[in-house]
């Protein structure tokens, strides 16, 4: 946390770095190779068998206006290809947030978000994987529920607005609920 104005007008700035290491099951062979049809294999694995990092940030601005505005972003990248030649693409996310400061009803605040996502293609043994990579824009409509001073929840629904995907990737319609508990208050 670089800056945090807890109450009243002000700003919050968070910066983070994540490192993921392989700990679970991964691919055993290249699911796109010519040998793949002759052996049992999976196109979905719990992990990708490599070390990767994500750099992320959040900046929020609360003022006297009707909305709190925020920008959050992430950049995710692999350190190197895994033992069987898989190199996932780099991923870039940028989200623009707006949360109304006045409730619709007691403790219920409208929450809008625009999500922009760019993914570079994956590679298997140096060959670009079909159905990987692309650009997507989604919209999110949600409700920020302030249950009490320590416990809040967000219920949200994401819908695709525009996409330019490679191959037969799926559109994502997402219904989500997230919860936040404030353990310590200054």
Helices and strands as residue ranges (DSSP letters): E 3-4, E 10-20, G 36-38, E 52-62, E 67-78, E 86-87, E 91-100, E 108-119, E 123-124, E 127-128, E 134-146, E 151-165, E 174-181
